[in-house]
Amino acid sequence: MSILSRVGRSLAPVLLGAAVFTAAPANAEVNVVTSIKPLELLVRAVAPGDVQVTTLVPPGSSPHNYTLRPSQRGALENADLVFWVGPDMETFLIRLLSAEEFHGRTIALSGEEIHEGGHEEHGHEHDHGHDHGEGEDPHLWVDPMLGLEMARDIAKALAAQEGADQNAISEKLAAFEVALTEREAAIREQLAPAKEIDIFAYHSALVRFTEHYELELAGILTLNPELSPGARHVAEVQDKLREATHPCLLTEPQFNRQWWRSITEGLDVTFSTWDPLAMDIEATETGYIDFQQSIADAILQCLPEDAQH
């Protein structure tokens, strides 16, 4: 036997072992794509460390009118799971995710699926205690208890992946539920004084949060964030602002702040900023809970002693 043959034979087990060693992480890794940052935070809350997450909508953009980049299309094609809210929210994904190749690995966390032709189909497995009919507010994730339901759906999908550490996922979900429930109770207590002020929002993204915590949402500036509101609606909102007790306008970083300034000129209005897309929240397993607190903190900035005019 030649020296080369002997060397080749002696290296064979080593190379085989190296192949097995490098293949194992690739088999264990799960690639997840989320449409928006809050869904990434929910994934991080319940997913093991080997799950890789890519979020589509970047800082400063809105899921209502986003345009997908070619590189992001590639991430979607390579994903094991795609989580989105559903066709009422991320309209830019409807046509793509209705393709046959995405069937079986796309989860609409609102329970609203799309079938052939891109039309909506109302599912029942993910019914979160409210109807998903026409006109329903799709910003489910700002309500902490709906967020918990979405986390359960995410955990179920992750646990169904081949080789998934189901015990780890179950343990993380249980810990998340305890931590979120505790924070929800703390936020409810923090927000008690905010029942004395009139809160105004740019658009409907804040509705589910204020409803959950039984706060008064006195007005919404625009019914459709993709369109400028009509003069009549603006006049109605201005009248409500004039009549309100301690009016506070919750602005959003995705939309033009100068526009709000122009329609509130001359009015005694407090401004505070919140971000429904959680772009400044660190993507960790506590990120979703931190996001919930950030919304509460923005509202607390509206209290007279903390107000910024």
SEMI-246552 format. One record per residue: x, y, z of N, C-alpha, C in turn; residue in three letters. Coordinates in steps of 0.001 Angstrom, whole numbers, padded with zeros to 6 digits, always signed. Layout:
N
XYZXYZXYZala;...
END
This chain:
309
+000847-001195+000000+000000+000000+000000+000880+001242+000000met;+000566+002212-000839+001370+003420-000932+001172+004279+000290ser;+002128+005215+000497+002005+006144+001625+000727+006955+001498ile;+000406+007405+000249-000796+008204+000036-002048+007425+000400leu;-002048+006104+000045-003222+005295+000365-003388+005148+001862ser;-002205+004898+002540-002286+004744+003996-002745+006042+004663arg;-002218+007186+004178-002625+008479+004735-004111+008715+004489val;-004558+008408+003266-005969+008606+002931-006857+007775+003818gly;-006426+006477+004053-007253+005613+004887-007282+006096+006339arg;-006111+006574+006822-006063+007029+008212-006847+008314+008415ser;-006947+009132+007363-007694+010384+007487-009200+010198+007341leu;-009608+009079+006747-011026+008879+006452-011919+009027+007676ala;-011585+008350+008828-012463+008523+009997-012502+009963+010491pro;-011311+010638+010413-011259+012025+010872-012156+012906+010021val;-012048+012741+008687-012860+013551+007784-014334+013242+007941leu;-014647+011952+008135-016035+011574+008331-016581+012212+009599leu;-015751+012175+010670-016170+012803+011922-016375+014291+011761gly;-015479+014936+010992-015618+016371+010764-016900+016680+010010ala;-017221+015790+009033-018445+016003+008256-019669+015905+009141ala;-019656+014886+010051-020773+014721+010964-020879+015925+011893val;-019690+016399+012375-019666+017523+013317-020223+018790+012689phe;-019838+019054+011439-020307+020286+010800-021751+020172+010336thr;-022206+018932+010061-023576+018774+009568-024596+018948+010675ala;-024218+018589+011929-025179+018605+013020-025819+019973+013264ala;-024994+021056+013362-025633+022349+013577-026539+022753+012434pro;-026147+022398+011178-026978+022767+010027-028339+022092+010105ala;-028349+020830+010589-029611+020117+010700-030467+020689+011831asn;-029785+021169+012900-030513+021656+014060-031067+023058+013843ala;-030392+023847+013029-030776+025242+012860-032105+025366+012120glu;-032947+026245+012625-034226+026541+011985-034203+028006+011560val;-034501+028258+010295-034535+029619+009766-035968+030131+009766asn;-036163+031217+010485-037487+031820+010627-037455+033222+010042val;-038496+033576+009301-038686+034950+008829-039939+035493+009477val;-039830+036696+010057-040999+037386+010596-041214+038658+009779thr;-042456+039032+009610-042759+040219+008818-042354+041491+009538ser;-042628+041566+010847-042381+042785+011615-041666+042440+012920ile;-041020+043437+013510-040200+043245+014706-040980+042665+015895lys;-042196+043109+016202-042889+042512+017345-043054+040995+017240pro;-043220+040483+016026-043313+039031+015867-041959+038377+016128leu;-040888+039050+015736-039552+038537+016067-039384+038452+017586glu;-039852+039466+018306-039745+039450+019766-040502+038270+020360leu;-041658+037947+019796-042424+036797+020278-041702+035486+019966leu;-041064+035404+018797-040282+034212+018462-039133+034058+019449val;-038417+035148+019704-037270+035099+020630-037718+034659+022024arg;-038941+034996+022396-039431+034662+023735-039564+033162+023941ala;-039873+032424+022879-040182+030998+023045-039230+030064+022294val;-038367+030599+021436-037529+029755+020582-036204+029398+021246ala;-035697+028183+020997-034342+027830+021440-033303+028700+020732pro;-032076+028670+021232-031030+029536+020716-030592+029242+019301gly;-030885+028039+018784-030426+027698+017436-031384+028183+016346asp;-032445+028879+016725-033379+029417+015739-032874+030764+015242val;-032713+030896+013932-032247+032132+013311-033452+032925+012801gln;-033504+034213+013138-034684+035029+012800-034282+036202+011917val;-035024+036386+010827-034869+037535+009937-036192+038286+009905thr;-036145+039612+010095-037345+040438+010046-037345+041280+008780thr;-038483+041381+008119-038556+042020+006809-038650+043548+006882leu;-039614+044078+007635-039856+045529+007629-038798+046215+008492val;-037957+047081+007911-036856+047716+008640-037303+048972+009387pro;-036445+049524+010239-036778+050763+010957-037163+051882+009988pro;-038174+052644+010376-038600+053775+009569-039611+053446+008494gly;-039892+052153+008307-040859+051735+007285-042142+051247+007945ser;-043199+051190+007161-044495+050741+007667-044929+049480+006927ser;-045485+048492+007634-045976+047282+006963-047187+047543+006088pro;-047783+048731+006218-048960+049048+005413-048599+049318+003952his;-047371+049769+003705-047018+050143+002328-045589+049771+001970asn;-045051+048727+002603-043657+048349+002388-043468+047648+001044tyr;-042286+047837+000448-041916+047144-000793-040780+046180-000500thr;-040987+044914-000795-040009+043868-000496-038773+044009-001374leu;-037584+043860-000766-036328+043887-001513-036021+042494-002053arg;-035272+042398-003169-034933+041078-003733-034230+040161-002732pro;-033317+040702-001921-032611+039872-000941-033577+039299+000094ser;-034625+040050+000418-035605+039571+001379-036466+038462+000781gln;-036681+038547-000495-037413+037461-001163-036634+036155-001039arg;-035298+036253-001153-034455+035071-000984-034546+034508+000421gly;-034584+035383+001424-034725+034928+002806-036044+034197+003005ala;-037093+034695+002388-038393+034031+002477-038348+032645+001838leu;-037720+032556+000683-037660+031279-000024-036879+030232+000752glu;-035894+030688+001575-035057+029757+002329-035580+029497+003739asn;-036685+030100+004090-037200+029985+005460-037872+028644+005706ala;-037669+028120+006908-038414+026936+007341-039817+027328+007799asp;-039913+028527+008395-041203+029046+008854-041274+030540+008568leu;-042428+030994+008152-042679+032423+007945-043863+032808+008827val;-043633+033760+009727-044704+034265+010587-045072+035672+010145phe;-046371+035880+009916-046870+037224+009638-048199+037386+010342trp;-048679+038616+010444-049964+038830+011101-051080+038302+010217val;-051064+038704+008939-052061+038215+008002-052372+039232+006931gly;-053247+038874+006011-053500+039709+004824-054110+041070+005119pro;-054702+041264+006292-055228+042585+006630-054126+043552+007043asp;-052947+043024+007371-051856+043876+007842-050771+044039+006779met;-050042+042964+006471-048904+043063+005561-049365+042763+004131glu;-050044+043747+003546-050603+043534+002202-049521+043271+001167thr;-048293+043730+001422-047216+043531+000462-046793+042068+000348phe;-047243+041221+001267-046866+039804+001247-047948+038899+000671leu;-049136+039424+000439-050257+038559+000059-049957+037760-001202ile;-049549+038427-002260-049333+037734-003530-048224+036698-003417arg;-047121+037071-002772-045983+036152-002663-046336+034925-001820leu;-046921+035149-000645-047189+034029+000256-048351+033154-000190leu;-049107+033605-001190-050181+032760-001724-049637+031715-002694ser;-048333+031801-003035-047715+030822-003941-047639+029451-003277ala;-047725+028430-004093-047746+027056-003601-046528+026724-002747glu;-045362+027284-003088-044121+026941-002386-044148+027342-000910glu;-045024+028268-000535-045073+028708+000859-046140+027991+001674phe;-046938+027187+001033-047967+026453+001766-047309+025473+002739his;-047805+025448+003955-047270+024516+004937-046158+025093+005791gly;-045613+026241+005406-044570+026852+006242-044842+028322+006537arg;-046035+028773+006212-046441+030145+006508-047545+030137+007555thr;-047340+030898+008646-048309+030957+009729-048829+032383+009846ile;-050135+032577+009613-050777+033875+009821-051275+033915+011260ala;-050663+034747+012086-050956+034746+013513-052282+035401+013853leu;-052922+036031+012880-054273+036565+013092-055323+035477+012895ser;-054913+034340+012317-055869+033301+011973-056436+033473+010585gly;-056088+034577+009909-056568+034830+008552-055545+034323+007552glu;-055945+033344+006791-055058+032785+005784-055447+033304+004401glu;-054609+033022+003415-054927+033349+002029-054974+032061+001231ile;-055900+031990+000316-055958+030822-000551-055653+031257-001977his;-055807+030381-002907-055474+030676-004296-056210+031916-004774glu;-055465+032760-005446-056027+034017-005913-055760+035166-004972gly;-055155+034858-003789-054769+035904-002863-055886+036416-001986gly;-057046+035732-001994-058152+036197-001171-057996+035675+000243his;-058685+036320+001178-058589+035935+002570-059471+034724+002859glu;-058985+033937+003818-059741+032773+004275-059679+032781+005791glu;-060803+032799+006454-060829+032945+007899-060728+031580+008557his;-059598+031341+009236-059380+030071+009905-059962+030082+011306gly;-059998+028920+011930-060567+028807+013268-059540+028363+014291his;-058434+027775+013851-057457+027265+014799-056831+028374+015627glu;-056701+029569+015056-056008+030647+015742-056974+031746+016152his;-058221+031376+016469-059198+032371+016902-058801+032888+018275asp;-058519+034178+018378-058021+034764+019613-059113+035487+020382his;-060328+034987+020303-061374+035544+021128-062070+036745+020521gly;-061865+036995+019240-062580+038079+018574-062747+037702+017120his;-063677+038360+016472-063920+038071+015068-062832+038676+014203asp;-062544+038017+013082-061581+038539+012121-062305+039020+010880his;-063441+039621+011072-064234+040059+009934-063714+041341+009327gly;-064425+041811+008321-064046+043028+007620-063995+044200+008591glu;-062928+044971+008539-062813+046139+009380-062184+045881+010738gly;-061844+044638+011080-061188+044349+012347-059794+044974+012375glu;-059432+045539+013522-058108+046122+013677-057064+045004+013708asp;-056098+044998+012776-055148+043888+012705-053939+044024+013621pro;-053839+045099+014411-052664+045314+015269-052788+044488+016547his;-052885+043189+016384-053159+042296+017514-052059+042317+018558leu;-050817+042459+018138-049674+042251+019007-049544+043296+020111trp;-050252+044437+020012-050124+045438+021073-050953+045065+022302val;-051886+044139+022167-052645+043609+023295-051835+042453+023898asp;-051413+042550+025165-050524+041522+025715-051117+040121+025730pro;-052411+040007+025933-053004+038676+025983-053144+038069+024583met;-053383+038912+023588-053341+038411+022214-051909+038076+021822leu;-050953+038861+022338-049544+038536+022116-049194+037169+022674gly;-049742+036842+023841-049508+035528+024442-050083+034421+023571leu;-051287+034640+023022-051870+033650+022121-051000+033461+020878glu;-050459+034552+020364-049576+034457+019198-048311+033694+019552met;-047772+033912+020754-046585+033184+021195-046868+031684+021289ala;-048066+031327+021725-048440+029905+021783-048492+029298+020386arg;-049030+030052+019428-049070+029574+018044-047659+029405+017480asp;-046787+030357+017801-045396+030290+017347-044704+029068+017955ile;-044897+028865+019257-044276+027722+019926-044750+026399+019327ala;-046031+026323+019016-046583+025112+018407-045939+024827+017053lys;-045754+025872+016247-045140+025695+014932-043670+025313+015055ala;-042961+025927+015992-041541+025595+016196-041388+024157+016695leu;-042263+023735+017596-042175+022388+018156-042440+021316+017109ala;-043147+021668+016043-043467+020709+014983-042321+020524+013994ala;-041279+021374+014093-040143+021246+013188-039334+019991+013506gln;-038766+019369+012486-037977+018151+012682-036788+018434+013595glu;-036621+017594+014610-035494+017743+015534-035678+018828+016575gly;-036871+019399+016681-037104+020499+017619-036963+020025+019060ala;-036406+020880+019908-036309+020602+021342-037636+021029+021977asp;-038583+020126+021971-039938+020466+022414-039997+020827+023893gln;-039159+020179+024704-039143+020500+026130-038661+021924+026364asn;-037600+022317+025640-037072+023674+025797-038103+024714+025370ala;-038788+024444+024266-039814+025374+023782-040948+025485+024795ile;-041383+024353+025333-042464+024345+026314-042080+025114+027578ser;-040838+024914+028026-040362+025605+029230-040282+027114+028999glu;-039789+027512+027829-039677+028946+027546-041058+029590+027424lys;-041994+028884+026813-043349+029414+026697-043973+029596+028076leu;-043786+028619+028957-044354+028712+030307-043747+029886+031070ala;-042422+030055+030949-041750+031161+031630-042214+032505+031075ala;-042414+032553+029760-042884+033789+029123-044277+034152+029614phe;-045146+033154+029726-046508+033416+030186-046511+033998+031594glu;-045677+033436+032469-045606+033937+033852-045095+035373+033871val;-043989+035630+033129-043382+036963+033129-044308+038004+032511ala;-044979+037636+031430-045874+038584+030759-047087+038891+031626leu;-047630+037888+032274-048787+038093+033141-048436+039017+034300thr;-047241+038830+034864-046798+039700+035961-046618+041138+035473glu;-046030+041308+034294-045824+042655+033772-047151+043314+033407arg;-048074+042531+032884-049393+043077+032532-050069+043646+033771glu;-049978+042946+034889-050581+043431+036129-049892+044708+036607ala;-048564+044749+036482-047819+045935+036901-048164+047138+036027ala;-048274+046920+034716-048617+048013+033795-050025+048522+034067ile;-050939+047617+034348-052320+048029+034643-052334+048985+035844arg;-051525+048679+036841-051450+049549+038018-050790+050886+037661glu;-049728+050834+036854-049034+052063+036450-049957+053006+035680gln;-050827+052439+034856-051650+053241+033957-052935+053765+034589leu;-053191+053417+035834-054427+053874+036483-054599+055396+036406ala;-053545+056206+036646-053727+057663+036556-054033+058151+035139pro;-053675+057362+034120-053881+057785+032726-055347+057768+032328ala;-056211+057240+033175-057642+057249+032877-058227+058661+032981lys;-057443+059580+033535-057903+060951+033708-057554+061848+032527glu;-056842+061321+031527-056450+062140+030381-057113+061611+029114ile;-057137+062458+028076-057702+062062+026785-056558+061757+025821asp;-056501+060521+025369-055413+060071+024502-055884+060100+023049ile;-055041+060660+022198-055282+060671+020763-054135+059911+020092phe;-054451+059200+019015-053432+058413+018316-053426+058762+016838ala;-052268+058516+016191-052180+058794+014761-053119+057875+013994tyr;-053017+056565+014246-053943+055635+013600-054281+054502+014552his;-054964+053498+014067-055618+052536+014949-054675+051575+015662ser;-053379+051683+015444-052447+050740+016054-052541+050713+017579ala;-052957+051808+018201-052995+051886+019660-054303+051367+020256leu;-055288+051110+019415-056639+050796+019900-056646+049593+020835val;-056050+048488+020432-056150+047264+021237-055439+047409+022585arg;-054357+048173+022628-053661+048399+023908-054542+049191+024857phe;-055123+050285+024362-055957+051109+025238-057228+050363+025664thr;-057796+049573+024775-058978+048784+025149-058634+047772+026240glu;-057480+047117+026081-057092+046106+027060-056942+046709+028449his;-056355+047901+028516-056113+048533+029810-057215+049519+030205tyr;-058316+049501+029461-059503+050301+029782-059176+051790+029880glu;-058420+052276+028883-058092+053687+028777-058965+054337+027718leu;-059155+055633+027848-059976+056375+026897-059132+056784+025691glu;-059506+056297+024508-058881+056757+023267-059859+057726+022624leu;-059576+059011+022802-060550+060041+022442-060653+060300+020949ala;-059603+059989+020197-059651+060253+018769-058492+059632+018024gly;-058723+059353+016739-057690+058812+015846-057566+059762+014663ile;-056336+060192+014383-056137+061227+013367-056467+060756+011960leu;-056060+059536+011622-056330+059053+010270-056852+057623+010340thr;-057888+057346+009575-058475+056010+009557-057684+055061+008667leu;-056916+055617+007734-056079+054817+006840-054715+055477+006742asn;-053658+054874+007327-052345+055515+007345-051711+055671+005971pro;-052262+054991+004966-051718+055134+003617-052267+056373+002913glu;-053295+056996+003489-053931+058153+002868-053984+059316+003858leu;-053899+060536+003343-054068+061707+004196-055545+061831+004556ser;-055853+062159+005812-057260+062282+006211-057919+063472+005537pro;-059218+063382+005344-059960+064462+004726-060118+065653+005659gly;-060439+066800+005099-060556+068033+005879-061609+067906+006966ala;-062718+067233+006658-063801+067087+007643-063322+066294+008848arg;-062610+065193+008592-062119+064372+009697-061105+065145+010532his;-060193+065871+009877-059206+066676+010603-059907+067703+011483val;-060946+068359+010951-061692+069358+011718-062358+068725+012939ala;-062898+067518+012767-063531+066820+013884-062516+066503+014983glu;-061326+066045+014570-060280+065726+015538-059833+066996+016265val;-059682+068097+015517-059281+069357+016147-060310+069815+017180gln;-061588+069633+016877-062642+069981+017838-062517+069133+019106asp;-062265+067843+018932-062106+066954+020085-060894+067351+020915lys;-059799+067747+020254-058598+068172+020970-058874+069424+021811leu;-059642+070352+021250-059969+071594+021977-060818+071311+023221arg;-061712+070339+023102-062645+070043+024186-062079+069077+025223glu;-060952+068451+024915-060424+067380+025756-059793+067909+027043ala;-059758+067036+028049-059050+067308+029292-057652+066694+029190thr;-056631+067535+029284-055250+067073+029134-055088+066207+027879his;-055356+066744+026687-055193+065940+025470-053731+065581+025213pro;-053494+064347+024839-052141+063882+024524-052180+063138+023201cys;-051300+063532+022291-051236+062896+020973-050045+061953+020926leu;-050330+060665+020736-049287+059642+020623-048848+059544+019165leu;-047657+060026+018861-047134+059989+017501-046314+058722+017281thr;-046015+058438+016018-045278+057230+015650-044109+057592+014746glu;-042949+056972+014926-041757+057338+014147-041845+056992+012671pro;-042807+056134+012283-042925+055756+010876-043579+056841+010024gln;-044182+057835+010678-044977+058813+009944-044519+060235+010245phe;-044859+061157+009363-044359+062532+009374-044847+063322+010594asn;-043928+063661+011482-044275+064400+012692-044728+065832+012373arg;-044166+066431+011340-044505+067807+011008-045993+067946+010669gln;-046554+066910+010088-047981+066936+009745-048832+067082+011003trp;-048470+066329+012061-049214+066447+013310-049074+067845+013892trp;-047853+068382+013812-047611+069724+014341-048517+070752+013652arg;-048682+070587+012357-049458+071581+011602-050928+071561+011987ser;-051500+070398+012242-052939+070359+012549-053223+070629+014020ile;-052161+070638+014865-052382+070938+016285-051851+072319+016653thr;-051450+073085+015657-050903+074415+015926-051940+075284+016650glu;-051484+075923+017747-052364+076782+018509-053194+076060+019554gly;-053105+074742+019589-053859+073958+020567-052928+073512+021699leu;-053467+073394+022899-052680+072957+024045-052686+071431+024083asp;-051748+070855+023365-051684+069398+023222-050313+068888+023675val;-050331+067823+024444-049095+067159+024838-048731+066117+023783thr;-047431+066017+023473-046963+065014+022519-046144+063942+023233phe;-046350+062735+022820-045498+061628+023242-045354+060697+022048ser;-044291+059901+022029-044033+059015+020884-043981+057569+021339thr;-044649+056726+020599-044538+055279+020820-044293+054620+019470trp;-043771+053412+019491-043456+052733+018243-044143+051371+018202asp;-045224+051249+017428-045917+049956+017342-045078+048855+016726pro;-043970+049234+016050-043103+048230+015433-041878+047899+016282leu;-041762+048511+017463-040747+048118+018454-039319+048155+017932ala;-039020+049091+017034-037717+049065+016383-036546+049334+017325met;-036771+050063+018417-035687+050347+019362-035597+049320+020483asp;-036439+048317+020435-036429+047275+021470-035429+046185+021079ile;-034572+045816+022023-033564+044787+021741-034238+043432+021520glu;-033770+042720+020504-034382+041436+020137-033857+040321+021037ala;-034390+040248+022242-034025+039216+023205-035285+038495+023658thr;-035115+037509+024537-036279+036750+024984-037194+037584+025887glu;-036706+038703+026402-037562+039598+027182-038052+040789+026349thr;-037714+040811+025059-038012+041963+024224-039488+042306+024133gly;-040345+041294+024024-041780+041593+023892-042315+042241+025174tyr;-041869+041772+026318-042300+042368+027586-041778+043797+027689ile;-040531+044017+027240-039982+045377+027213-040793+046270+026274asp;-041258+045696+025175-042091+046439+024225-043393+046887+024882phe;-044038+045978+025600-045270+046338+026294-045026+047495+027271gln;-043913+047417+027987-043607+048483+028943-043337+049803+028219gln;-042736+049731+027042-042438+050956+026295-043718+051690+025879ser;-044768+050946+025567-046046+051586+025222-046618+052280+026455ile;-046579+051573+027584-047073+052170+028823-046281+053425+029175ala;-044962+053362+029018-044119+054514+029347-044469+055713+028472asp;-044769+055477+027193-045137+056577+026294-046431+057248+026759ala;-047381+056449+027222-048640+057010+027719-048418+057751+029029ile;-047556+057209+029884-047278+057866+031161-046608+059218+030960leu;-045913+059403+029838-045322+060698+029519-046404+061761+029298gln;-047630+061315+029093-048745+062244+028860-049301+062822+030153cys;-049016+062211+031286-049558+062714+032553-049068+064142+032791leu;-049901+065000+033338-049564+066424+033474-048198+066685+034094pro;-047791+065927+035105-046504+066197+035747-045318+065784+034876glu;-045566+064916+033880-044495+064467+032980-044629+065022+031578asp;-045639+065822+031357-046007+066214+029982-044927+067024+029277ala;-044790+066740+027966-043891+067483+027079-044739+068169+026030gln;-044843+069476+026082-045689+070210+025135-044860+070645+023916his;
END
